[in-house]
């Protein structure tokens, strides 16, 4: 046999060994992915994700700035501190603060537009021009509040920690 025959036989053997290792490697990857999927849906993983989500919600609720402890009531009998839950921080809400002098709050489900107006005017000492409310797809009540021309939503958002 010539030298070329040996090299070609050796190359063929190397190719065969690489080809036989590839299915094993693919099988190992599939098994690892399967085990990972099972771990994702275990009771421990699900409960830890729920706990993390609850922590985020409580942080949002605590983030609201209330300048004075007020026990005044609105027309519907709610206290001023019960009306506003937290200011909404999203790309659209921040854009409205900068461009349209509007600030967005998540409010109590039972709060009316008049309640929202009086709560914001008394708690933050600003003049409210208009209030628009809507229910979002998460079941929350959103209030988009336009401030008077003498007041800037940017300043209020800075006080609240939104911007």
C-alpha positions as CSV (number, residue, x, y, z in Angstrom):
1,X,0.0,0.0,0.0
2,X,1.1,3.5,-0.7
3,X,1.2,6.4,1.7
4,X,-1.9,7.9,0.2
5,X,-3.9,4.8,1.0
6,X,-3.0,5.0,4.7
7,X,-3.9,8.6,4.9
8,X,-7.2,8.1,3.2
9,X,-8.1,5.1,5.4
10,X,-7.2,7.2,8.5
11,X,-9.2,10.1,7.3
12,X,-12.2,7.8,6.8
13,X,-11.9,6.4,10.2
14,X,-11.7,9.9,11.8
15,X,-14.8,10.9,9.9
16,X,-16.7,7.8,11.1
17,X,-15.7,8.4,14.7
18,X,-16.8,12.1,14.4
19,X,-20.1,11.1,12.8
20,X,-20.8,8.5,15.6
21,X,-20.1,11.1,18.3
22,X,-22.5,13.7,16.8
23,X,-25.7,11.8,17.5
24,X,-24.6,11.1,21.1
25,X,-23.9,14.8,21.6
26,X,-27.2,15.8,20.1
27,X,-29.0,13.3,22.4
28,X,-27.2,14.7,25.4
29,X,-28.2,18.2,24.5
30,X,-31.9,17.1,24.1
31,X,-31.8,15.3,27.5
32,X,-30.3,18.4,29.2
33,X,-33.0,20.6,27.6
34,X,-35.7,18.2,28.7
35,X,-34.4,18.2,32.3
36,X,-34.2,22.1,32.2
37,X,-37.9,22.3,31.0
38,X,-38.9,20.0,33.8
39,X,-37.1,22.2,36.3
40,X,-38.8,25.3,35.1
41,X,-42.2,23.9,35.9
42,X,-41.4,22.4,39.3
43,X,-43.3,23.6,42.3
44,X,-40.3,25.3,43.7
45,X,-39.5,27.3,40.5
46,X,-43.2,28.4,40.1
47,X,-43.5,29.5,43.7
48,X,-40.2,31.5,43.6
49,X,-41.4,33.2,40.4
50,X,-44.7,34.1,42.1
51,X,-42.8,35.5,45.1
52,X,-40.6,37.6,42.9
53,X,-43.7,39.0,41.1
54,X,-45.4,39.9,44.5
55,X,-42.2,41.7,45.6
56,X,-42.3,43.8,42.4
57,X,-45.9,44.7,43.0
58,X,-45.3,45.8,46.6
59,X,-42.3,47.9,45.5
60,X,-44.5,49.7,43.0
61,X,-47.2,50.4,45.6
62,X,-44.6,51.7,48.1
63,X,-43.0,54.0,45.5
64,X,-45.7,56.6,45.6
65,X,-44.8,59.9,47.2
66,X,-47.5,61.2,49.6
67,X,-46.4,64.6,50.9
68,X,-48.7,64.7,53.9
69,X,-50.7,62.2,55.8
70,X,-54.2,63.4,54.9
71,X,-57.4,61.9,56.3
72,X,-59.6,64.1,54.2
73,X,-62.3,62.3,52.3
74,X,-63.5,62.7,48.7
75,X,-67.1,63.1,47.6
76,X,-67.6,59.4,47.4
77,X,-66.3,58.9,51.0
78,X,-62.8,57.5,50.1
79,X,-59.7,58.9,51.8
80,X,-57.3,60.8,49.6
81,X,-54.6,58.2,50.2
82,X,-56.8,55.4,49.0
83,X,-57.6,56.9,45.6
84,X,-54.1,56.8,44.1
85,X,-52.2,53.5,44.1
86,X,-49.0,54.3,42.2
87,X,-47.8,56.4,39.3
88,X,-47.4,54.4,36.1
89,X,-43.9,54.1,34.6
90,X,-43.9,53.0,31.0
91,X,-42.5,54.4,27.8
92,X,-45.8,55.8,26.7
93,X,-46.5,57.4,30.1
94,X,-43.0,59.0,30.2
95,X,-43.5,60.3,26.7
96,X,-46.8,61.9,27.7
97,X,-45.1,63.6,30.7
98,X,-42.6,65.2,28.4
99,X,-44.7,66.1,25.4
100,X,-48.3,66.7,26.7
101,X,-47.9,67.7,30.4
102,X,-49.8,64.5,31.4
103,X,-49.0,62.1,34.2
104,X,-50.5,58.6,34.5
105,X,-51.6,56.9,37.7
106,X,-53.0,53.5,38.6
107,X,-56.0,54.3,40.8
108,X,-58.5,52.5,43.0
109,X,-61.3,50.7,41.0
110,X,-64.0,52.6,42.9
111,X,-62.5,56.1,42.4
112,X,-64.4,58.5,40.1
113,X,-62.8,61.2,38.0
114,X,-63.8,63.8,40.6
115,X,-62.2,61.7,43.3
116,X,-59.0,61.5,41.3
117,X,-59.0,65.2,40.6
118,X,-59.4,66.2,44.2
119,X,-56.8,63.7,45.5
120,X,-54.1,64.9,43.1
121,X,-54.9,68.6,43.7
122,X,-54.8,68.3,47.5
123,X,-52.0,65.8,47.8
124,X,-49.6,67.4,45.4
125,X,-50.7,71.0,45.3
126,X,-51.2,71.3,41.6
127,X,-54.1,72.3,39.3
128,X,-55.7,69.5,37.3
129,X,-57.0,70.5,33.9
130,X,-58.6,67.2,32.9
131,X,-58.8,63.5,33.9
132,X,-59.3,60.6,31.6
133,X,-59.8,57.1,32.9
134,X,-59.7,53.6,31.3
135,X,-59.4,50.0,32.3
136,X,-56.3,48.3,30.9
137,X,-56.0,44.6,29.9
138,X,-54.6,43.7,33.3
139,X,-57.8,44.8,35.0
140,X,-56.4,47.9,36.5
141,X,-58.0,51.4,36.4
142,X,-55.7,53.9,34.8
143,X,-56.1,57.7,35.1
144,X,-54.3,60.0,32.7
145,X,-54.2,63.4,34.3
146,X,-53.5,66.6,32.4
147,X,-52.0,69.3,34.6
148,X,-52.7,73.1,34.3
149,X,-50.4,75.2,32.3
150,X,-48.8,76.8,35.4
151,X,-47.6,73.4,36.6
152,X,-45.2,70.9,35.0
153,X,-45.8,67.2,34.9
154,X,-42.0,66.8,34.7
155,X,-41.5,68.3,38.2
156,X,-44.3,66.2,39.7
157,X,-42.8,63.1,38.1
158,X,-39.4,63.9,39.5
159,X,-40.9,64.2,43.0
160,X,-42.7,60.9,42.6
161,X,-39.5,59.2,41.3
162,X,-40.9,58.4,37.9
163,X,-38.3,60.3,35.9
